[in-house]
């Protein structure tokens, strides 16, 4: 009743608590792996990009078998609507669009390029990567800030990105533009890499000016600086 993983890695720790919890983590991954990944074995049982990227990274660390990661990356690629945005969960009989998840899908393509020596598969995904970024470029305003994309701008249950201009999503967009630039370099498209890096710089510069709160010494989630989250700080740091 699950995908037949053959785990090839070993984990050891001087902390006995980690030794005890590792089998539980592995069992959770097994229960969420069938002909596709799924977000949980009980409730929705759907393959979501946000959950999936983490499951795939765990899979890379545990086994050389990358058939499920390839299936997931390909499935989201073919789920893309004419706008260029991927569906947030696929396959699913009910369509759902979470624009930030499309950016995390680009992260999944980048992860595959880093973990596997298979640039042919990566090159086949690049038209989809470019389509997602072009969709997001349409939502960048005259101040070089990404306005709320059309759809459910879910990032996590705490930070809001549902309306207006979100610091969390702007930092995510900048981070993923950098990942996409690395992908373009790896497939021999330095001009496209430069294009991504130029927009990445503009988004980061505008976001630093718009969201930095001097009094608190951290980045806000919104232009009014009424909301703050760990997510903005982490994504800003990850995006350099």
C-alpha positions in Angstrom: 0.0 0.0 0.0 2.9 2.3 -0.5 5.8 3.1 -2.8 8.5 0.4 -2.6 11.5 2.6 -1.3 14.8 0.9 -0.9 16.5 3.2 1.5 20.3 3.3 1.1 21.4 5.9 3.6 22.2 5.8 7.3 21.7 8.4 10.0 23.5 8.4 13.3 23.4 11.0 16.1 24.8 11.3 19.6 21.4 12.7 20.6 19.2 9.7 21.4 16.1 11.7 20.7 17.0 12.0 17.1 17.8 8.3 16.9 14.2 7.6 18.2 12.4 10.1 15.9 14.2 9.1 12.6 12.2 5.9 12.1 9.0 7.9 12.6 10.0 10.4 10.0 10.9 7.7 7.5 7.5 6.0 8.2 5.7 9.3 7.5 7.5 9.6 4.2 6.5 6.0 3.3 2.8 6.7 4.2 2.9 9.7 1.9 4.3 7.9 -1.1 2.2 5.9 -3.5 1.9 6.3 -7.3 2.4 10.0 -6.4 3.5 11.8 -3.2 0.7 13.1 -1.1 0.5 15.8 1.6 -0.9 13.4 4.3 -2.1 9.8 4.3 -5.4 10.6 6.0 -7.0 13.9 5.1 -6.5 15.5 1.6 -4.2 12.8 0.1 -3.1 15.1 -2.7 0.3 16.0 -4.2 0.9 19.6 -3.2 4.0 21.6 -4.3 4.6 23.1 -0.9 4.6 19.7 0.9 6.1 17.9 -2.1 9.4 19.9 -2.3 10.3 18.8 1.2 9.3 15.2 0.6 11.5 15.1 -2.5 14.5 16.5 -0.7 14.1 13.8 1.9 13.9 11.2 -0.8 17.1 12.4 -2.4 18.9 12.0 0.9 17.5 8.5 1.5 17.7 6.8 -1.8 19.1 7.0 -5.4 15.6 6.1 -6.7 14.3 9.4 -8.2 11.2 8.1 -10.0 8.7 9.7 -7.6 10.6 13.1 -7.7 10.6 13.0 -11.5 6.9 12.2 -11.6 6.1 15.1 -9.3 8.2 17.6 -11.2 6.8 16.5 -14.5 3.2 16.5 -13.2 3.3 20.1 -12.1 4.9 21.1 -15.4 2.0 19.7 -17.4 -0.5 21.1 -14.9 0.3 24.7 -16.0 -2.5 26.9 -17.2 -2.3 29.2 -20.2 -1.3 32.0 -17.8 1.9 30.1 -17.2 1.1 29.3 -13.5 1.2 25.7 -12.3 -1.7 24.2 -10.3 -0.9 23.9 -6.6 -1.8 20.3 -6.4 -1.8 17.7 -9.2 -3.3 15.4 -10.3 -6.6 16.6 -8.9 -10.1 16.7 -10.3 -10.6 20.1 -8.6 -8.3 22.9 -9.9 -6.6 25.0 -7.3 -4.1 27.9 -8.0 -1.6 29.0 -5.3 0.8 31.3 -7.1 3.7 31.0 -4.6 3.6 27.3 -5.0 4.5 27.8 -8.7 7.7 29.5 -7.5 8.5 26.6 -5.2 8.1 24.3 -8.2 11.0 26.1 -9.8 12.8 25.4 -6.6 12.1 21.7 -7.1 13.6 21.8 -10.6 16.7 23.5 -9.1 16.9 20.9 -6.4 16.9 18.1 -9.1 19.6 19.8 -11.0 21.8 20.0 -7.9 21.1 16.4 -6.7 21.0 14.5 -9.9 23.2 14.3 -13.0 20.4 14.6 -15.5 20.5 17.9 -17.3 18.3 16.5 -20.1 15.3 16.3 -17.8 16.1 19.8 -16.4 16.3 21.3 -20.0 12.9 19.8 -20.7 11.5 21.7 -17.7 13.0 25.1 -18.6 10.1 26.3 -20.9 7.8 25.8 -17.9 10.2 27.6 -15.5 10.3 30.6 -17.9 6.5 30.6 -18.2 6.1 30.8 -14.5 8.5 33.7 -14.1 7.0 35.5 -17.1 3.6 35.3 -15.4 5.0 36.8 -12.2 6.8 39.6 -14.2 3.3 40.8 -15.2 2.6 41.5 -11.5 5.7 43.7 -10.9 4.6 47.3 -10.5 6.4 50.6 -11.3 8.1 50.6 -7.9 9.7 47.2 -8.6 7.5 45.4 -6.1 5.5 42.3 -6.8 1.8 43.0 -6.3 -0.5 40.2 -5.1 -0.8 37.6 -7.9 -4.2 36.4 -9.0 -5.1 33.4 -6.9 -4.8 32.2 -3.4 -1.5 33.7 -2.2 -1.0 31.2 0.6 2.5 31.0 2.1 1.7 29.6 5.6 -1.1 29.9 8.0 0.5 32.8 9.9 2.0 35.3 7.5 -0.6 36.9 5.2 0.0 37.4 1.5 -3.6 37.3 0.4 -4.0 41.0 -0.4 -1.9 43.9 -1.6 1.9 43.8 -1.6 3.5 41.0 0.6 7.0 41.2 1.8 7.1 37.4 2.2 6.2 36.8 -1.5 8.5 39.5 -2.7 11.5 37.9 -0.9 10.4 34.5 -2.2 10.2 35.8 -5.8 13.7 37.3 -5.5 15.1 34.0 -4.1 13.6 32.0 -6.9 14.8 34.4 -9.6 18.3 33.7 -8.3 17.7 29.9 -8.5 16.3 30.3 -12.0 19.4 32.2 -13.0 21.5 29.4 -11.9 19.4 27.0 -13.9 19.8 29.1 -17.0 23.5 29.2 -16.6 23.5 25.4 -16.2 21.6 24.8 -19.5 23.8 27.3 -21.4 21.5 30.4 -21.5 23.7 33.1 -19.9 21.6 35.9 -21.4 18.4 34.6 -19.7 20.4 34.2 -16.5 21.4 37.8 -16.6 17.7 38.8 -17.3 16.7 37.0 -14.1 19.5 38.5 -12.0 18.6 42.0 -13.1 15.0 41.6 -11.9 16.2 39.8 -8.7 18.4 42.9 -7.9 15.5 45.3 -8.5 13.1 43.3 -6.4 15.6 43.0 -3.5 16.5 46.7 -3.6 12.8 47.8 -3.6 11.9 45.3 -0.9 14.7 46.4 1.3 13.6 50.0 1.1 9.8 49.2 1.4 9.8 46.6 4.2 12.8 47.4 6.5 11.7 48.6 9.9 14.6 50.5 11.5 13.0 50.5 14.9 12.7 46.8 15.2 15.7 46.0 12.9 13.8 43.4 10.9 11.6 43.2 7.7 7.9 43.7 7.9 5.4 41.6 5.9 3.4 44.6 4.7 4.0 48.2 3.5 2.2 49.6 6.6 4.7 47.6 8.8 1.9 46.3 11.0 2.8 42.6 10.6 6.0 40.7 11.0 7.0 37.0 10.6 10.0 34.7 10.7 9.2 33.9 7.1 10.2 37.3 5.8 13.5 37.3 7.7 14.4 33.7 6.6 13.5 34.3 2.9 15.5 37.6 2.9 18.5 35.8 4.3 18.2 32.8 2.0 18.0 35.3 -1.0 21.1 37.1 0.2 
